């Protein structure tokens, strides 16, 4: 939801900011802009559409400076237009800001400012912040920002520059991520790590309420009352090249192919299949604590919610703990029964999704034990939860989540096996077997990806269809939901995921010979059941795309298709069966000419409710 970048130092700040924005374009891509101070004046350039339009504009105007802030937008208030694009300045053009977040009381503030004779140029909530800062400005930008933020209700990651103080950037954070990058004779700010990785690995993750002043040589962090705050500097290990496409046409394809490694990175050093043991150092829950947990709520949004649905099976079958799964935006507004024996596990790739973060805060306020499964180091959820288990997937840039899903499943699988060991709810032999199954998965995915031509063929055959049904059962029912979500979001094709046993209760009415039915029928204890459901669909004219286990040589009708995946145990099978579905949606989207990495109306990190 909008990306913010800022730079002050010896380089051409506009280049640094635009490079950073390129890495943040996944956060929003309907318009963008930059502002600089040059020769004592503010200059602002904004463009509608993708960042390349802004770059062309910058080039035409030869914009250069050693201080700049920039923004890439995902519209909340006001349509995508040049007027609504950030940066926004006050009417005298002395203060300019970029903002990610929402000013909840903007209507009230705007009306007060209008009564004072101030004119507004945009329909955004952000513009009021620029007006307020100007109103409070008395030759001290930091003070003016502190005073203005006292009047603002809502969320913000803010970058501010002023023509009269061209040696500093002020930034502030409340409920929207903001990171400071530390350089030598230069400093940076950005909404997310990838924007800064090519310049520095030393980063400070601002906390809510922090306001910072950056000059070329100094970083001062205060709160709204000007009390100085000390924040830890973290060294980020992510590899810069992970944020590049590395020869792949799209980030999504690269990220699909990265999965053998990202799954391995997530379990490596944490599991010992020969001993039947899992060691997760960072979670400081004792055996007694774990035995005391009465139930687990698993909460997330979108793809992370789907991995939560898979995880429920792990908690119940391995650790024998009752688990419920909830969509974060629902959980936070119903009155879930929570107490200090409830573990609330939030799952989030970004660690910043507004609804999931709110669910985490609700759980904390009720005294629950909280655990975050996150990919982004230092993200809000990872800092606010009592415990964090990181997936080691590296940056996920494609808006459609792929490697985060399989990384989350791998992480929670080992967590549940660890608890099973501590609770002695599985035998040593069972633990060894389940760990070995996970250990072998990366090789199986690698082998599948080498031979994945069949998926492209299936995509070619069905790309023109306008509706798809996805069916799965048990642990692969969430995979059906995930497959349908992937197709919807990047191909704009209507797709529904169903529990296969449920179709005769309604959805079967949709099936005719124009409706492809993607059915996940890998080997499992309910294999025969799903095969019967497939027969029901075929009897109504449905064309089947079957995801089946390699050892299962199924007899198919001519018009049907099958994609074989390597055999594995059913609990870990979602990690494998989702791969052909990710690829299927990818190839269909490419065949339809869709913008795979930046699908319409979406943003990677949903930091607004
Ligand atoms: C789908 C997708 C979204 C995210 C959801 C949660 O491909 O990317 O559904 O999974 O917005 O995001 P995180 O995991 O960052 O909380």
Boltz pocket constraint, residues with backbone or C-beta under 6 A from the ligand:
constraints:
  - pocket:
      binder: B
      contacts: [[A, 301], [A, 302], [A, 303], [A, 304], [A, 305], [A, 347], [A, 348], [A, 349], [A, 350], [A, 351], [A, 352], [A, 353], [A, 356], [A, 398], [A, 399], [A, 400], [A, 401], [A, 402], [A, 485], [A, 486], [A, 489], [A, 603], [A, 604], [A, 605], [A, 606]]
      max_distance: 6.0
